[in-house]
Amino acid sequence: MNWRRMIYTGLVNTAIGIGLGLVLAKIVETPYTSPVYRHLDRVYMVVGGAGGFIVGCSWEGLRQLKVKRDWEESQQPPRKSS
């Protein structure tokens, strides 16, 4: 597996996840003012970024495994049907 490509895809999806977290924080502004709700936008950014990284790395890993499997299947001799 190409780990550089997996990390790169994870980082790109992290940026997308952080952006979605910021957008979600602006769309769903809470009317509460207690300390728990003051920095909710940071929580959305962290969750979006972590989720984006996990999804991006997994997505790229699955793509690489599919390419490898397709290559291996093309190298096998055809099966005889009985």
C-alpha positions in Angstrom: 0.0 0.0 0.0 1.1 3.5 -0.7 1.0 5.2 2.7 1.9 8.6 1.3 -1.2 8.6 -0.9 -3.3 7.4 2.0 -2.0 10.2 4.3 -2.5 12.8 1.6 -6.1 11.7 0.9 -6.7 11.7 4.7 -5.4 15.2 5.0 -7.5 16.5 2.1 -10.6 15.0 3.6 -9.6 16.4 7.0 -9.7 19.9 5.5 -13.1 19.1 3.9 -14.3 17.8 7.3 -13.1 20.9 9.1 -14.9 23.1 6.6 -18.1 21.1 7.0 -17.7 21.4 10.8 -17.5 25.2 10.5 -20.5 25.4 8.2 -22.5 23.1 10.5 -21.5 25.3 13.5 -22.8 28.4 11.8 -26.0 26.7 10.6 -26.9 25.2 14.0 -26.1 28.0 16.4 -27.2 27.1 19.9 -29.3 29.6 21.9 -27.7 28.5 25.1 -24.9 30.4 26.8 -23.5 28.0 29.4 -19.7 27.1 29.2 -20.4 23.8 27.7 -22.0 25.4 24.5 -19.5 28.3 24.1 -16.9 26.5 22.0 -19.2 24.1 20.2 -17.7 25.2 16.8 -14.3 23.8 17.9 -15.9 20.5 18.8 -17.6 20.4 15.4 -14.3 21.2 13.7 -12.4 18.4 15.6 -15.1 15.8 15.0 -15.3 16.8 11.3 -11.5 16.7 10.9 -11.1 13.4 12.6 -13.9 11.9 10.7 -12.6 13.2 7.4 -9.2 11.8 8.1 -10.5 8.3 9.0 -12.9 8.3 6.0 -10.2 9.5 3.6 -7.6 7.0 4.7 -10.1 4.2 4.5 -11.4 5.3 1.1 -7.9 5.4 -0.4 -7.0 2.0 1.2 -10.0 0.4 -0.3 -9.2 1.9 -3.7 -5.7 0.6 -3.6 -6.9 -2.9 -2.6 -9.4 -2.9 -5.4 -6.6 -2.0 -7.9 -4.4 -4.8 -6.5 -7.3 -7.4 -6.6 -8.1 -6.5 -10.2 -4.5 -6.9 -11.2 -4.2 -10.2 -9.4 -7.4 -11.5 -11.1 -6.1 -10.5 -14.5 -2.9 -12.5 -13.8 -4.6 -15.8 -13.0 -5.3 -18.3 -15.7 -8.9 -18.8 -16.7 -10.9 -21.4 -14.7 -12.1 -24.5 -16.5 -15.8 -25.0 -16.2 -16.9 -28.5 -15.5 
